[in-house]
């Protein structure tokens, strides 16, 4: 496995992307003012956000975006004029910007196009030399719709037929417009270097994308790229479209500053997308509808910077294994246990982008797990504080103060109030860290990167960013951005996949079926079982404790202290406690025998992947806390657990047992410890505690979304199970009916399996979006506890 990506310090830092479009015939005398304006924009991006510091607020762009530790990537087609001027300015910055060049043609063909040559002569020898010396590894071809299945040789031949031939002007314009649309679509900010306002389109063809003019590309950035031009489907609402920053620069032929509000060369204007109003109404943030979009851009930059400055320790060994774990076919040993199988032809080149995504996903998954641990600790702490506060409030309310202990109720109340205040202080401190938000966001990125990885591995050419969270605009656009920039460009992997032999293609698809479809089915199945068990545990706690509190309340109401004291002698109190513990012992014994029978039956019925699931399920809930919380499942026999009547009977027995134990304890303690309250008051304290415990158990089920997750994960387990069966059926059918030499039939099978993976990925993204919405709409707060 190549370790080159790990050697770059910014490898795991998703970049902020700047795009550039502009005229090619700008007056060379104005190169320096334009480059100065570009450097001003980059400085604004990296400037720490300090809106209150007037010296750090750009008069046009506003407060800086604070991208101090985030790499900035420039997309430029490297045409003469604006494209190259901006690229030169980017490489002169400290730290410099990485330039990535999406080209309309292969570089050698591009140099022969009319953009660089006219009548057989170079338009600009310096510009031609700049492109010639630009690194090939940082260039790629922008493929239009219909180019996805063409390899490089076929695409080169297609370009040769239209590059200089008469009658193909429209096709050439489409290639240029496609490159410009790609830049507009994937850039967070588009720099437009023109001699007129970007609000004036050159002609009506700009709306359809057939015009490659710089101002037309700027309009596409603000209004959105229409489907049908490039393979990646744009967001229908253009949710991630950032602003256009206009730099005025005159052409060689004429200077027309009167047409622009910025009369000095290099002057800046910023225009935000017009999807919330007309293009003419999209003005500077301080003047209208662009204010909200400016805030969203700032929030997106803040999230990106925060991701790139995480100090969480990660295991480099896990990152090195990330690619092979996600797709075993990329290992030198091939699939499964076939360690002597040589590496698939072409996968060395193909693995570059998947390796980058697998490593990044592994790292962000570790971030999410880290914050999830902290979030669970917060939940336990808040619930512990809430229960302790309820305990001391009950003591303050029910404690019988004597002459010697008259001060105790006030102390108990002060402690309870302090615990309540501590819960809010802990919550606000935790909220300041945004750990819950980071956990949810990083989990969403992790799932998006997982789907993007397998889409790239199967050569789909699809983009997760165009299929994910589109109905959730605003700051969540940064999640799509991270996923999109990690897989940029997406079409290359389809080309590499198509270069594999049919047998190797099937090997890759089989590996995806094992690692993704099978792995996710096992994960969701195990999670559903675990979540159902947890939900059953805390639901049982809630029902039993609440009903115990109600029964105890009724006992204290109808049985006065005096009458009860005459009846409850020391012996009877002991008998009550013994009866309660006897019921618990019987339930425990029935539970052990029931679990043994079920376990022996299930162990004989499972094999292969099912055995791995069972072993995984048996290792859950370790530690003394989890063992304590699993008490209801120990007390409930397995054979009666799935019966409504059985569960009701067991709950009645548990309520009876706990009530007997509590009543016996109340009268057993009476008179033993002089400082303790009377039996009636002690019963009130136990009553409050059982009611508070039942309520908190019910709240625990709600704040952990057990019911919602069981439903979602159950549907996903069913989806992946069905997908695995469809895959296996398709492979079995092809092996029985297709001729081994029928390449057309093999291609149909591969296209069918690829479509299956695309459909499964979209469903997985939809489920994850629903998961994110649920967690965002019901955040954890002390009130919910």
Phi, psi and omega in degrees: 000135179290134178254015181300317180300325183291344181280344179272126183295336182260015184299320184268014180250103176301138188269154166274135190249130172250134173250161180222139170219152182176176181285152179265348184249041178288153180291120183301340180294343184254017179300312184296316176300323179293316179296324177297319178295321178296316179296328176296320179294315180296320176299320177297322178297320185270349182292129177303140183287111179221077183301334183277347179267102185299331182290338182259004181260118177292133184298336180256314187274338180093197180294149182297160180273349174074028180276065185285319184250011180257125177295146178248128183248135179252127172261119181215133177281359173061032171288157176302157178086232190303314184302314183283327178298316179293321178296320177297317179297323181296320182280353177265355180282161177230109359287152184287160177266140174281135180251128176241130190249103170279116188253149176284334178225169171300151192302317181294326176286322178300322179293339179266353183286169182295343177297325183251337184230146179220122182057037177081001181242153181289134174291318183212106184297325179293320178293321178295319179294322180298314180292322180300320184273354181291137185300131179297329183293343181258017177239154174204159181272134172277114181270133177272171176301127183102350180264357191300324185264005178273131174281178186297323180293315179295322180291322178297317178297321177297318179296320181299327183286341183242354190296314184233354184288143178290150180088359180247023181299319182296321179293321178296319178299323179295323179294316178294317180295324178296318177297318178294320179296323178299315179299315181295322185289320188261001180266143173282328177222135178249124175267122179246116180255100183221172180258006178220164180300144181289345180287347181260108179287153183288323174195177184293344180291345180297329182290327180273351178086008181274353181254131186263010181297153184297317180292329177293320178295322178296322177293320177299325178297321184276329183258342180105145179275127181284149179297156175105351180265304179244156186298328182287122181286120180290161176294128181302326181265001182052044189298332185257011183287121180268189184281163171254125176256117185265128174248122180280133175207130182282156175281172177295322188287324186204155175244123184230064180294339180295342180276359186230142180289338175264100188280343179267141179298134184087001177293148186250145167225147178237129181236130179263161184305150183258023183283355174255009180179188179288155179301326181291338182272349180279099185244196179296155184304328184282352189246358181170224192295342182285351183298312181297320180292326176294321177294322178294320177297319180294320178294319178298316178296322178296317178297318181295317179295321180294320177299319184280357178242017177297137181255018183286134181285134178239158181269111181296332179294322178293324177293322179295331180267358188300317183296313182291325179294323181281331181211094184301339183296339180280354175286154180298335181274005179077218186271146169055231183265009182277070187289346181266003181280132180292161180296144180298144180295129174089349183287341176298319177284323185290334188281352186300304180293312177302324178296319178298315182291319181297318179294315180296319178297318180299318182292314181291328175297322176295321176300313181297317179297321179300312181287332176294322176299316179294323179294318178294323176297319178298316179301312181297320181294316180297318180291323177296315178297321179296317180293318179295321177297318178298322179298313182286329173296320179293323176296317180296328183277327189249355183287133178272109183278130174256181180298326182277337184237030181294340182274349185295316179303320178295321178295317179298319179294318179298320179295316180297317178295321178295322177294322177296314178297323179297323179299317179291322179296315178299320181295313181294324176295318178293319181298326179297329179282347181056033183295319180295318179295318179296317180302312181294315181296317181292325176295321178296318178296319180300315180292320177297319178293327177299311180295319179299321179302309184286330174295319177291321182296327180270004176071034183286330186073008182276154178245126177296324182301335179268000182233010192229127173057031182292332179275000176243090181279205177074218188291342179291351175300337180293332177295314177297323181297315180300316180294318182294316183289333179292329182257012184285133348273149188280331188290336184297325182291331175294321178296313181296320179297319180293339179283345178287156175290157178306322179295318178291325176299316178296325178296319177296315181295321176296321179295322176296319179298319181289310188283321185265299184297308180293318180296317180290325176297315178297319181297309183293324178297314179295319180295320178298315179299316181293316181292322176297320178295316179295318179298318178297319181301305187282333173293319176297316176304312183298312182295312184295315182292320178297313180292327175297317177297319179296315179296317178296322177298314180297321179298317181290333179284315188268343178246102181293164184296319183295310181297320180293322181297325178293327184276318187272090171279176180299322182291317180294323177299319179294322179296321177300313180297317180296321179296318179297315180292330177294319177298317179297321180295320179295317178296322180295318180294318178296324180294318180297315180292322179295318180292325180295318180293315180295320181295320179292322179292318183289326182293332179275349185260344185257158175203166175057240184296325179297324178295322178296321178297316182296316179297321178295318180295327182286344182265008185276166173057055176274165178094158185292329180294314181293325177295322177294317181291338181275007182304314180301323180291334175288324184280343183260118179299141183297323185289339180257357189292327184266008178255131178299316179295320179296316179296319179297317180297316181294319178298320177299316179296320179294318178298317178298315181297312181295322180295316178299317181295317181292315180296316177299320180295320182303309183278341175287326180278343183297123179085346180287313178249115187298328184284346182287151178294177177292169181300322181295315179291321178295324175296323177296320179297313178297324179298313179298321182292318179293320178294317178296319178297319178296317179296318181293325177294318175296322178293327179297322177297321182287314185290341178262001174056039183300313183295315181295319182291323177299317180294313181295312183292327177296317178294324179289322176299318178296320179298310182291328176295316179295320179296319178297320179293320178296319177299310182297319179296320181295317179295315180297318179296318181294322180291332182274328191247339187267145176283133183300333181268002182274093183293325180296319179294319177300319180295322178296319179296315181296318178297322179295315180293322177297318178297325177298315179295322179296315179297317178296319179298319179295321177294321178296320178294321179296318178297319181292325176296318176298319178301316181293320180297317180299314182290327178287325184281341180230073180289157178285127177218156177302330179297320179292337177277000000 
